[in-house]
Amino acid sequence: MILDTIILENFGAYSGRQEATLTPKQGKPIILFGGLNGGGKTTLLDAIQLAFYGPKARISNRGRHAYKDYLRQSIHRGSDPSEGASITVRFRRVIEGETRYFELSRNWRQGIRGIEETVRVLRDGRADDVFTDHWDEVIEAYLPSSIAHLFFFDGEQIMELADGGHAADILGTAVHSLLGLDLVDRLETDLKVFERRKRTEGLNAAATERLAELQREFERIDREQEQVANEEGTVVNQAGRLAKEVLSREEIFRAEGGDLYDQRASLEAKLADFKHRRAKLETEFRELVSGPLPLLLIEPLLAEVEKQVRHEREVRSAKTLVEVLEGRDAEVLASLERDAIHVKAIAAIQRALSKDRQQRCGFAAESLLLNASDDLAPHIAHLRSVVLPAAEEQARCFTEELTVLDEKIAHAETDLDRVPTADRIALVQSELDTARRAHAEKLAELEALRMRKEALRKQRADTEARLDKLGEQEMDAHLAEDDRQRMLKHSQKTRDTLDRFRTQIVKRHTSGMESLMLESFQKLLRKSGLVTGLTINPNTFEATLSGRDGKPLPFDRLSAGERQLLATSMLWGLARASGRPVPTVIDTPLGRLDSEHRSNLIERYFPNASHQVLLLSTDEEITGGYLDALRPYISRSFLLAHNEQEGATTIEEGYFPS
């Protein structure tokens, strides 16, 4: 199927006749609609479903209203109710190998007897009475309303499926519809009705009255269940809108500096800690500076002093040696004279000794500048080689730590300067708190409805059991006819067979669905090895993930964004499993996803979701780099321009200005 055109006349926020061409170009499956919140995006999604399914359409704001009451309220408030509203969808689909062109129109107006609705179908440009009269059967055969949510959905549906609490219900409904098991369920219900009727034949008056009471109770519970289901749908939609309101208020709160305001005490504590650490470091630095560190400034002089001390030690040694040599030489010459050594020899020896002393005396005659002790040089050497390098390294560490602390202090002071005052943030905080309370109250109301729904389900099961028990008791007492007993036994046996058939058919076909959902999830998830398996319980329809180690991976181990991608991949996988070439329509497609997960949807899902994809985006979703990445796949783009004063939306070509 390809949607070619949609025409809205006085429907919801759309005033007058508004038309959009939806036919995609080759290789460009995406039709992009941009609109602000409240500008008509969801109404456009509702219009497509309403045109196709009428009373069976899953419409966002119908709630508990009767279908015709909803139609009356959906007529644009600025138009004449007697002229009414209409939705026209032109589409094509292949039937028996040939492309057929259809025009489906659903019109309604306020008449004398209330809302009057008309459905008309043209096939290949001509009125088709068969398709018109039996449109409900035609569309249910091609795309059952029970699986329409696989192709037409919004961000809130993704959020509900991502929460996991009702994923099994959604999966169960989809799998049942895809496999045609709703026919099996209806057959099983019909068999139960048949059995009850057979069991009640021939009952006495008291038993008949008791049976009537139980049947009335059964019908009352059915009515209450339907009412609760409608209320649940309304509350889910209201909770979704309140969740969007909370998100909007949170963004305003952050823009006003609310996050910093909440962190003020923490920021002040951090700043105080940084300053304390800096003061401590400065104290230790001062102690280091008061020690030997300043001597680094005169390290070359210290080297000269060490050298001079060593030189003067040699000078003192030379002076002492000269004195010793004079005494020794005198004794040597005297000894030579006593031994009557030749005079010339003694004179030669005397000249040699005298020359040696004179050479040594020249070195010893140098003056002593420092006249320091001999151990001063080793002390200076130790100071230069050990003490000063250690002090220099310690000073470098202190300097680096102080630099880092100064940067942290500057950042903390900057953040504190950006913290808004209590008066400035009070109104925004109050609005955020109010929105959160309203959302929490709505969620509590939703939980109460679901508890009531579960209680009614148990009451219904109990009443059904009592009906069966009453029938069995009376049957045992009064029904002796072989034919009736045989029919009842065969009916029960048939129901048992249907139950086994249902389980086996689900087991047989869920493996393919599991593979498609897992493949879709792995395409969307940036952590390719995080999830290696996905299985669906054929009885409860609960989905179980497997991690890298092959062990079950709890849903709460996934981030919120990853759970939303999982929910999207489930819908994508089931849509692929349906084998139906149907366009995909997504309202508010990016929800609360972070930038990385948004990129995955932009790059991997939207261009491949279907052969035709309608995206209904706000001005904060598909913009900037996301729009640039998606642009090669966009055939057409439209802007839903809403006039607040007139309360009317028009469809214009183009998109939000860059």
C-alpha positions in Angstrom: 0.0 0.0 0.0 1.1 3.6 -0.8 -0.7 6.6 0.6 -0.9 9.2 -2.2 -3.0 12.0 -0.8 -4.8 13.0 2.4 -7.5 15.6 2.4 -9.0 17.0 5.7 -12.0 19.2 5.8 -12.9 20.9 9.1 -11.5 18.0 11.0 -10.1 18.8 14.5 -7.6 21.6 14.4 -7.8 21.8 10.6 -10.1 24.5 9.2 -11.4 24.4 5.7 -9.9 22.0 3.1 -6.3 21.0 3.8 -4.5 18.7 1.4 -1.1 17.0 1.4 0.5 14.8 -1.3 2.1 11.8 0.3 3.5 9.9 -2.7 7.2 9.0 -2.0 9.9 9.3 -4.6 12.1 6.4 -5.6 14.7 5.7 -2.9 13.2 8.5 -0.7 10.5 6.9 1.5 10.1 9.7 4.1 7.4 12.3 4.2 8.2 14.7 6.9 5.6 16.8 8.8 6.7 19.5 11.3 4.4 21.0 13.9 4.5 22.5 17.3 2.8 20.7 20.2 -0.9 21.2 19.9 -0.6 22.1 16.2 -2.3 19.0 14.7 0.4 16.3 14.4 -1.5 13.7 16.5 -4.8 14.8 14.7 -3.2 13.9 11.4 -2.3 10.4 12.7 -5.8 10.1 14.1 -7.3 11.1 10.7 -5.6 8.3 8.9 -6.7 5.7 11.4 -10.2 7.1 11.6 -10.6 7.0 7.8 -9.6 3.4 7.7 -11.2 2.0 10.8 -14.0 4.3 11.9 -15.4 3.1 15.3 -12.5 0.6 15.7 -9.8 3.3 15.3 -7.4 3.7 18.2 -7.8 7.5 18.5 -5.7 9.5 20.9 -8.4 11.8 22.5 -11.6 9.8 22.1 -11.5 8.4 25.6 -14.8 7.3 27.0 -16.8 9.2 24.4 -19.2 7.3 22.2 -18.1 7.2 18.6 -20.7 9.6 17.3 -20.0 12.0 20.2 -16.4 11.9 19.2 -17.3 12.7 15.6 -19.4 15.6 16.8 -16.6 17.0 18.9 -14.0 16.5 16.1 -15.8 19.0 13.7 -13.8 22.1 13.7 -15.3 24.6 16.2 -15.2 27.4 13.7 -17.3 25.6 11.1 -21.0 24.9 10.7 -21.8 21.4 12.2 -24.5 20.9 9.6 -21.8 21.1 6.9 -19.8 18.6 9.0 -16.3 17.3 8.4 -14.6 14.7 6.2 -11.4 12.8 5.7 -10.3 11.5 2.3 -7.4 9.2 1.8 -6.2 8.2 -1.7 -4.0 5.2 -1.8 -3.0 2.3 -4.0 -2.3 -1.4 -3.4 -1.6 -4.4 -5.5 -4.4 -6.9 -5.9 -3.8 -10.1 -7.8 -0.7 -8.7 -9.4 -2.3 -5.4 -10.6 -2.1 -2.0 -9.0 -5.5 -0.6 -8.0 -6.1 3.0 -7.0 -8.6 3.8 -4.2 -10.2 6.8 -2.8 -11.7 6.4 0.7 -13.9 9.2 2.0 -15.5 9.3 5.5 -17.9 12.2 5.9 -20.1 13.2 8.9 -22.4 16.0 9.7 -24.9 17.1 12.4 -28.3 16.2 11.1 -31.8 16.2 12.6 -31.3 12.7 14.1 -27.8 13.5 15.3 -24.5 12.6 13.6 -24.9 11.2 10.1 -21.9 9.4 8.8 -21.2 8.3 5.2 -18.4 6.1 3.9 -17.6 6.1 0.1 -15.0 4.0 -1.7 -13.9 4.6 -5.3 -11.8 2.0 -7.1 -9.8 3.1 -10.1 -11.9 6.3 -10.2 -15.3 4.5 -10.1 -17.7 4.1 -7.2 -17.4 0.5 -5.9 -20.6 -0.4 -4.0 -19.2 -3.7 -2.7 -16.1 -2.1 -1.2 -18.3 0.7 0.2 -20.9 -1.5 1.8 -18.3 -3.9 3.2 -15.4 -1.6 3.9 -15.0 -2.8 7.5 -14.5 -6.4 6.3 -12.2 -5.3 3.5 -9.8 -3.4 5.7 -9.9 -6.0 8.5 -9.0 -8.7 5.9 -6.1 -6.6 4.6 -4.8 -4.8 7.8 -6.7 -5.8 10.9 -7.3 -3.0 13.4 -5.7 -5.1 16.1 -2.3 -4.8 14.5 -2.7 -1.3 13.1 -0.6 -0.1 16.1 2.4 -1.8 14.5 2.3 0.7 11.7 0.6 3.8 13.1 2.0 4.8 16.5 3.4 7.6 18.6 6.2 8.2 21.1 3.9 7.5 24.0 3.1 4.1 22.7 6.9 3.4 22.5 7.2 4.7 26.1 4.5 2.4 27.4 6.0 -0.6 25.6 9.5 0.4 26.8 8.3 0.5 30.4 7.9 -3.3 30.2 4.9 -3.6 32.4 2.4 -4.2 29.6 4.8 -5.3 26.9 3.5 -8.9 27.2 -0.1 -7.7 26.6 0.9 -5.7 23.6 3.0 -8.6 22.2 0.3 -11.1 22.9 -2.4 -9.1 21.1 -0.1 -8.5 18.1 1.0 -12.2 17.8 -2.6 -13.4 18.1 -3.7 -11.1 15.3 -0.7 -11.9 13.1 -1.3 -15.6 13.5 -5.1 -15.3 13.1 -5.6 -16.7 16.7 -8.4 -14.3 17.3 -10.5 -16.6 15.2 -9.5 -19.5 17.5 -10.4 -17.4 20.5 -13.8 -16.6 19.1 -14.4 -20.3 18.3 -13.5 -21.2 21.8 -15.9 -18.6 23.2 -18.7 -19.8 21.0 -18.0 -23.4 22.2 -18.3 -22.3 25.8 -21.6 -20.6 25.0 -22.8 -23.7 23.3 -21.8 -25.8 26.3 -23.6 -23.5 28.7 -26.8 -23.6 26.6 -26.7 -27.4 26.4 -26.1 -27.7 30.1 -29.0 -25.5 31.0 -31.5 -27.4 28.9 -34.0 -29.0 31.2 -32.9 -27.1 34.4 -35.5 -26.6 37.1 -36.9 -23.1 37.9 -34.5 -22.4 40.8 -31.4 -23.4 38.8 -32.7 -21.4 35.8 -33.1 -18.3 38.0 -29.6 -18.9 39.5 -28.2 -19.3 36.0 -30.0 -16.1 34.9 -28.4 -14.2 37.9 -25.0 -15.5 37.0 -25.5 -14.5 33.3 -26.6 -11.0 34.4 -23.5 -10.8 36.6 -21.4 -12.0 33.7 -22.9 -9.3 31.4 -22.4 -6.6 34.1 -18.7 -7.5 34.4 -18.3 -7.4 30.7 -19.8 -3.9 30.6 -17.6 -2.8 33.5 -14.6 -4.3 31.7 -15.4 -2.3 28.6 -15.9 0.9 30.6 -12.6 0.3 32.4 -10.8 -0.3 29.1 -12.1 2.9 27.7 -11.2 4.8 30.9 -7.7 3.2 30.7 -7.2 4.4 27.2 -8.3 7.9 28.2 -6.0 8.0 31.2 -3.1 6.6 29.2 -3.5 9.5 26.7 -3.9 12.0 29.5 -0.8 10.6 31.2 1.1 10.8 27.9 0.2 14.5 27.5 1.1 15.2 31.2 4.5 13.4 30.6 5.1 15.8 27.7 4.1 18.7 29.9 6.6 17.5 32.6 9.3 17.2 29.9 8.6 20.7 28.7 8.7 22.1 32.2 11.9 20.3 32.9 13.5 21.9 29.8 12.3 25.3 31.0 13.6 24.6 34.5 17.0 23.6 33.1 17.1 26.7 30.8 16.4 28.9 33.8 19.3 27.3 35.7 17.1 25.1 37.8 19.6 22.2 37.8 22.3 24.5 39.1 19.9 25.8 41.8 19.2 22.3 43.0 23.0 21.7 43.1 23.8 25.0 44.9 24.5 23.4 48.3 26.7 20.8 46.5 28.5 23.5 44.6 29.1 25.6 47.7 30.5 22.5 49.5 32.8 21.7 46.6 34.0 25.3 46.5 34.7 25.3 50.2 36.6 22.0 49.9 38.7 23.3 47.0 39.6 26.5 48.9 40.5 24.5 52.0 42.7 22.2 50.0 44.3 25.3 48.3 45.0 26.9 51.7 46.6 23.7 53.0 48.8 23.4 49.9 49.8 27.1 50.2 50.8 26.5 53.8 52.9 23.5 52.9 54.4 25.5 50.0 55.3 28.4 52.3 57.1 25.9 54.6 59.0 24.6 51.6 60.0 28.1 50.6 61.2 28.9 54.1 63.6 26.0 53.8 66.4 25.3 51.3 64.2 26.0 48.2 65.5 29.7 47.7 69.0 28.3 47.3 68.0 27.1 43.8 68.3 30.8 42.8 72.1 30.7 43.5 72.8 27.2 42.5 75.7 28.3 40.2 77.2 30.3 43.1 77.0 27.2 45.3 78.9 25.3 42.6 81.6 27.9 42.6 81.8 27.9 46.4 82.1 24.1 46.4 84.9 24.4 43.9 86.7 27.1 45.9 86.4 25.2 49.1 88.0 22.2 47.5 90.8 24.4 46.0 91.5 26.1 49.3 91.8 22.6 50.9 94.5 21.8 48.4 96.3 25.1 49.2 96.3 24.4 52.9 97.6 20.9 52.2 100.4 22.5 50.0 101.5 24.9 52.8 101.7 22.2 55.3 103.7 20.1 52.8 106.2 22.9 52.1 107.0 23.2 55.8 107.5 19.5 56.1 109.7 19.5 53.0 112.0 22.3 54.3 112.7 20.3 57.5 113.2 17.1 55.5 115.6 18.7 53.0 117.7 20.2 55.7 118.0 16.8 57.4 118.9 15.2 54.0 121.6 17.7 53.2 123.1 17.4 56.7 123.2 13.7 56.4 124.9 13.9 53.1 127.6 16.3 54.5 128.2 13.9 57.4 128.7 11.1 55.0 131.3 13.2 53.1 129.5 13.2 49.9 131.2 15.1 47.1 130.5 18.8 47.4 129.3 19.0 43.8 126.8 16.2 44.3 125.4 17.8 47.4 125.1 21.1 45.6 123.2 19.5 42.8 120.9 17.8 45.2 120.4 21.0 47.1 119.5 22.8 43.8 116.9 20.1 42.9 115.3 20.1 46.4 115.2 23.9 46.4 113.6 24.0 42.9 110.9 21.6 44.1 110.1 23.6 47.2 109.9 26.8 45.2 107.4 25.2 42.8 105.3 24.0 45.7 105.6 27.3 47.5 104.0 29.1 44.5 100.8 27.1 44.9 100.9 27.4 48.7 101.4 31.1 48.6 97.8 31.7 47.3 95.6 33.5 49.8 92.5 31.8 51.3 89.3 33.6 50.5 86.9 31.4 52.4 89.1 29.5 54.7 86.2 27.1 55.3 86.4 23.8 57.0 87.1 20.8 54.8 83.6 19.2 55.4 81.8 22.2 53.8 82.4 21.0 50.2 80.6 17.6 50.8 77.7 19.4 52.5 77.3 21.7 49.5 77.6 18.7 47.1 74.8 16.8 49.0 72.7 20.0 49.0 73.1 20.4 45.2 72.6 16.7 44.2 69.9 15.6 46.7 68.2 18.3 48.8 67.6 21.0 46.1 66.4 18.6 43.3 63.9 17.1 45.8 62.7 20.5 46.9 62.4 21.6 43.2 60.2 18.5 42.4 58.1 19.1 45.4 57.6 22.7 44.4 56.6 21.7 40.9 54.0 19.3 42.3 52.6 22.0 44.6 52.5 24.4 41.6 50.6 21.9 39.4 48.1 21.1 42.2 47.5 24.7 42.9 46.9 25.4 39.2 44.3 22.6 39.0 42.6 23.8 42.2 42.5 27.4 40.9 40.8 26.1 37.8 38.3 24.1 39.8 37.6 27.1 42.1 37.1 29.3 39.1 34.6 26.8 37.5 32.8 26.4 40.8 32.6 30.2 41.3 31.3 30.6 37.7 28.6 27.9 38.3 27.6 29.6 41.6 27.4 33.0 39.8 25.0 31.3 37.3 22.7 30.0 40.0 19.5 31.9 39.8 18.0 33.5 42.9 15.2 31.7 44.8 12.7 34.4 43.7 13.6 33.9 40.1 13.3 30.1 40.1 10.3 29.9 42.5 7.7 30.2 39.8 9.4 27.8 37.4 10.0 25.3 40.2 6.3 25.6 41.2 5.1 24.9 37.7 7.4 21.9 37.4 6.3 20.5 40.7 2.7 21.0 39.7 3.2 19.2 36.4 5.1 16.4 38.2 2.3 16.0 40.8 -0.4 16.0 38.1 1.6 13.3 36.2 2.1 11.2 39.3 -1.6 11.5 40.2 -2.5 10.4 36.7 -0.1 7.5 36.9 -1.6 6.5 40.2 -5.1 6.7 38.6 -3.9 4.6 35.8 -2.5 2.0 38.2 -5.8 2.0 40.1 -7.7 1.4 36.9 -5.4 -1.5 36.0 -5.9 -3.0 39.4 -9.6 -2.7 38.9 -9.2 -4.2 35.5 -7.4 -7.2 37.0 -10.0 -7.5 39.7 -12.8 -7.6 37.1 -10.8 -10.2 35.1 -10.7 -12.4 38.2 -14.4 -11.7 38.9 -15.2 -12.7 35.4 -13.2 -15.9 35.6 -14.9 -16.7 38.9 -18.4 -16.1 37.5 -17.5 -18.1 34.4 -16.4 -21.0 36.7 -19.6 -20.8 38.7 -21.6 -20.8 35.5 -19.7 -23.9 34.3 -20.1 -25.5 37.7 -23.8 -24.9 37.9 -24.2 -26.3 34.4 -22.1 -29.4 35.4 -24.1 -30.0 38.6 -27.4 -29.7 36.8 -26.1 -31.8 34.0 -25.0 -34.5 36.4 -28.4 -34.4 38.0 -30.7 -34.0 35.1 -29.0 -34.6 31.8 -28.9 -38.2 31.0 -29.3 -37.9 27.3 -26.4 -39.5 25.5 -26.5 -37.1 22.6 -26.2 -34.0 24.9 -23.4 -35.5 26.9 -21.6 -36.6 23.8 -21.9 -33.1 22.3 -20.6 -31.5 25.6 -17.7 -33.9 25.7 -16.8 -33.3 22.1 -17.1 -29.6 22.7 -14.7 -29.8 25.7 -12.4 -32.0 23.7 -12.4 -29.5 20.9 -11.6 -26.6 23.2 -8.7 -28.6 24.7 -7.5 -29.3 21.2 -7.8 -25.6 20.3 -5.8 -24.7 23.4 -3.0 -27.0 22.4 -3.2 -25.8 18.8 -2.9 -22.2 20.0 0.2 -23.0 22.0 1.8 -25.1 19.3 1.1 -22.5 16.5 2.6 -19.8 18.7 5.7 -21.8 19.4 6.1 -22.6 15.7 5.9 -19.1 14.5 7.4 -17.0 17.3 11.0 -18.0 16.4 10.7 -16.1 13.2 9.3 -13.1 15.0 12.0 -13.3 17.6 14.7 -13.3 14.9 13.2 -10.3 13.2 12.9 -8.3 16.5 16.4 -9.2 17.5 17.8 -8.3 14.1 16.0 -5.0 14.3 17.2 -4.3 17.8 20.8 -5.1 16.9 20.5 -2.7 13.9 19.4 0.1 16.1 21.6 -0.5 19.1 25.1 1.0 19.0 26.4 -1.7 21.4 26.3 -4.6 18.9 27.3 -7.3 21.4 25.1 -6.2 24.3 22.1 -8.4 23.4 22.7 -11.8 21.7 19.3 -13.4 22.0 15.5 -12.6 22.3 12.8 -15.1 23.1 9.1 -14.9 23.6 7.2 -17.1 26.1 4.4 -18.7 24.0 2.1 -18.8 27.0 2.7 -15.4 28.7 4.2 -13.6 25.7 6.9 -12.1 28.0 10.1 -11.2 26.2 13.5 -12.3 27.6 16.8 -10.9 26.5 20.2 -12.8 26.6 23.5 -11.0 27.1 27.0 -11.7 25.8 27.4 -14.6 28.3 24.2 -16.2 27.1 22.5 -15.5 30.5 19.2 -13.6 30.8 19.6 -9.9 30.6 17.0 -8.1 32.8 15.2 -5.2 31.1 16.2 -2.8 33.9 19.9 -3.4 33.0 19.2 -1.4 29.8 19.2 2.4 29.8 15.9 4.2 29.2 17.1 5.0 25.7 18.0 1.3 25.0 14.6 0.2 26.3 12.9 2.6 23.8 15.0 1.3 21.0 14.0 -2.3 22.1 10.3 -1.2 22.0 10.8 0.3 18.6 12.5 -2.8 17.3 9.7 -5.0 18.6 7.1 -3.0 16.6 9.5 -3.0 13.6 10.1 -6.7 13.8 6.4 -7.6 14.2 5.5 -5.3 11.3 8.1 -7.1 9.1 6.7 -10.4 10.3 3.2 -9.4 9.2 4.3 -9.5 5.6 2.0 -6.6 4.9 3.5 -3.8 2.7 1.9 -1.0 4.7 3.3 2.6 5.3 4.5 3.5 8.7 3.3 6.6 10.5 5.1 7.8 13.6 4.1 10.8 15.8 6.8 12.5 17.9 9.3 9.9 16.8 12.3 10.7 19.0 10.6 11.2 22.4 13.1 11.3 25.3 16.0 9.6 23.5 19.5 10.9 24.0 21.6 12.2 21.1 23.3 8.9 20.4 20.1 6.8 20.3 18.4 9.5 18.2 21.2 9.2 15.7 20.6 5.4 15.5 16.9 5.9 14.7 17.7 8.7 12.2 20.3 6.7 10.4 19.1 3.1 10.7 15.4 3.0 11.4 13.5 5.8 9.6 15.0 5.2 6.1 14.3 1.4 6.4 11.1 1.2 8.5 8.9 0.8 5.4 8.7 1.7 1.7 6.8 4.8 2.9 7.3 6.6 6.2 5.4 9.5 7.6 7.2 11.3 10.4 5.3 13.9 12.5 8.0 15.9 14.4 8.1 18.8 16.8 10.6 21.7 16.3 12.9 20.0 18.9 13.2 16.6 17.3 14.2 16.3 13.7 16.3 19.5 13.3 19.9 20.5 12.7 22.2 17.6 12.1 19.4 15.1 12.4 17.5 16.8 9.6 20.7 16.9 7.5 21.3 13.2 8.0 17.7 12.4 7.0 17.4 14.8 4.1 18.7 12.3 1.4 15.7 10.1 2.3 13.0 12.8 2.4 10.6 13.1 -0.6 8.4 15.8 0.7 8.1 18.0 3.8 5.2 19.9 5.2 4.7 22.4 8.0 1.6 22.3 10.2 1.1 26.1 10.8 -1.2 26.7 13.7 -2.9 30.1 14.2 -3.7 30.5 17.9 -6.1 33.3 17.5 -8.2 31.5 14.9 -7.6 28.1 16.5 -6.9 26.7 13.0 -4.1 24.7 11.4 -3.1 24.8 7.8 -0.8 22.4 5.8 2.0 24.2 4.0 4.8 22.9 2.0 8.3 23.2 3.6 9.5 22.7 7.1 10.7 24.6 10.2 13.1 27.4 9.2 16.8 26.5 9.8 
